[in-house]
């Protein structure tokens, strides 16, 4: 979990790519979940950068 906190933007980018690939493959339910994970990671990034300031 510590890796995710340090690299939230990288994890979000990976999640976005996975979500798009899942959607293109024809699995929209899994793509929706991956987009939800993407949103969670972006919120984590905002919290991490806000606490640093």
C-alpha positions in Angstrom: 0.0 0.0 0.0 2.9 2.3 0.6 3.9 2.1 -3.1 0.5 3.3 -4.1 0.7 6.3 -1.8 4.1 7.3 -3.3 3.1 6.6 -6.9 -0.6 7.5 -7.1 -0.3 9.1 -10.6 1.5 6.1 -12.0 -1.1 3.8 -10.5 -3.9 6.0 -11.8 -2.4 5.9 -15.3 -2.2 2.1 -15.2 -5.8 2.0 -14.0 -6.9 4.3 -16.9 -5.1 2.1 -19.5 -6.6 -1.1 -18.0 -10.1 0.5 -18.0 -9.9 1.5 -21.6 -8.6 -1.9 -22.7 -11.4 -3.6 -20.8 -13.9 -1.4 -22.5 -12.5 -2.1 -25.9 -12.4 -5.8 -25.3 -16.1 -5.7 -24.5 -16.2 -5.9 -20.7 -17.9 -2.7 -19.7 -18.7 -3.8 -16.2 -15.0 -4.4 -15.4 -14.1 -1.2 -17.1 -16.5 0.7 -14.9 -14.9 -0.8 -11.8 -11.4 0.2 -13.2 -12.7 3.8 -13.7 -13.9 3.8 -10.1 -10.4 2.7 -9.0 -9.0 5.5 -11.2 -11.1 8.1 -9.4 -10.1 6.7 -6.0 -6.4 6.9 -6.9 -6.8 10.5 -8.1 -8.5 11.4 -4.8 -5.7 9.7 -2.9 -3.2 11.8 -4.9 -5.0 15.0 -4.0 -5.0 14.0 -0.3 -1.3 13.1 -0.4 -0.3 16.4 -2.1 -2.5 18.4 0.1 -1.0 16.9 3.3 2.5 17.7 2.1 1.7 21.5 1.8 
